Amino acid sequence: MTSFHRRWHVACSSAGVYRFGRSLLVACLMIPGCGGREYDLAPVSGRVTLDGKPIADVLISFQPVSTGPNAPNPGPGSTGLTDAQGRFTLRSIEPEERGAVVGKHVVRLTTAHKDTNPADDAAPVVENILPASCLDGSMTFQVEPDGTDVANFDVQSL
């Protein structure tokens, strides 16, 4: 038996297959994108006010911004809904976890107050009481690795 055949025989034995599989698994876990996510989440909470007063039922959206051509998908967006005191806590969309991707985000705010339309009970009337600048993508926020509890947005009405 040649040297090549002996090595092949050892590699194909159950112990050899086990060692090869274990080595392949370790190598795979070391490669970005294989066995783990390529982004970090940090806890983010804050408050939304309109003319200095807390506003309830504001849907807040953080969408991470790509850092360049080598990172086309910076990770999932995050959303939150304000309570009566205007406070919110973000949760990532997929997977649903507390926080937002570390880095720069485009922030959008909207209100969606559902009222009953007397002409059609099934169709909600959506009213956005915030200025258009809250939806145009001009608002940004930097999520730091340690997160924050002061992601505050004081919106001024027109």
Backbone hydrogen bonds, N-H to C=O, Kabsch-Sander energy under -0.5 kcal/mol:
donor,donor_aa,acceptor,acceptor_aa,energy
6,R,2,T,-2.2
7,R,3,S,-2.2
8,W,4,F,-2.5
9,H,5,H,-2.6
10,V,6,R,-2.3
11,A,7,R,-2.6
12,C,8,W,-1.9
13,S,9,H,-0.7
13,S,10,V,-0.8
17,V,13,S,-2.7
18,Y,14,S,-2.2
19,R,15,A,-2.5
20,F,16,G,-2.5
21,G,17,V,-2.8
22,R,18,Y,-2.7
23,S,19,R,-2.4
24,L,20,F,-2.5
25,L,21,G,-2.3
26,V,22,R,-2.3
27,A,23,S,-2.4
28,C,24,L,-2.4
29,L,25,L,-2.2
30,M,26,V,-1.0
31,I,27,A,-0.8
31,I,28,C,-0.8
34,C,31,I,-1.9
35,G,33,G,-0.6
42,A,100,A,-2.5
45,S,148,T,-1.7
46,G,88,F,-1.9
48,V,86,G,-2.4
49,T,153,F,-2.6
50,L,53,K,-3.1
51,D,49,T,-0.5
51,D,155,V,-3.3
53,K,50,L,-1.6
55,I,48,V,-1.6
57,D,82,T,-1.9
59,L,57,D,-0.6
59,L,110,T,-3.2
60,I,58,V,-0.6
60,I,80,G,-2.8
61,S,108,R,-2.7
62,F,78,S,-3.1
63,Q,61,S,-0.5
63,Q,106,V,-2.4
65,V,104,K,-2.7
67,T,71,A,-0.5
71,A,68,G,-1.5
78,S,62,F,-2.6
79,T,91,R,-2.3
80,G,60,I,-1.8
82,T,58,V,-2.0
83,D,87,R,-1.9
86,G,83,D,-2.1
88,F,46,G,-2.0
90,L,44,V,-2.7
91,R,79,T,-2.1
92,S,97,E,-3.4
93,I,77,G,-2.7
97,E,95,P,-1.1
99,G,90,L,-2.4
100,A,42,A,-2.3
102,V,40,D,-2.7
103,G,143,V,-2.0
105,H,141,F,-2.1
106,V,63,Q,-2.6
107,V,139,M,-2.8
108,R,61,S,-2.2
109,L,134,C,-2.5
110,T,59,L,-1.8
112,A,57,D,-0.9
113,H,127,E,-1.0
114,K,112,A,-0.7
115,D,113,H,-0.7
115,D,125,V,-0.9
117,N,120,D,-0.6
117,N,123,A,-0.6
120,D,117,N,-1.1
123,A,120,D,-1.2
125,V,115,D,-1.4
126,V,124,P,-0.6
127,E,113,H,-0.5
127,E,125,V,-0.5
129,I,127,E,-0.7
134,C,131,P,-2.0
135,L,132,A,-2.1
136,D,132,A,-0.8
139,M,107,V,-0.6
141,F,105,H,-1.8
143,V,103,G,-2.9
143,V,141,F,-0.6
144,E,142,Q,-0.6
147,G,144,E,-1.8
148,T,43,P,-2.4
151,A,45,S,-2.3
152,N,150,V,-1.9
153,F,47,R,-2.7
155,V,49,T,-3.1
155,V,153,F,-0.8
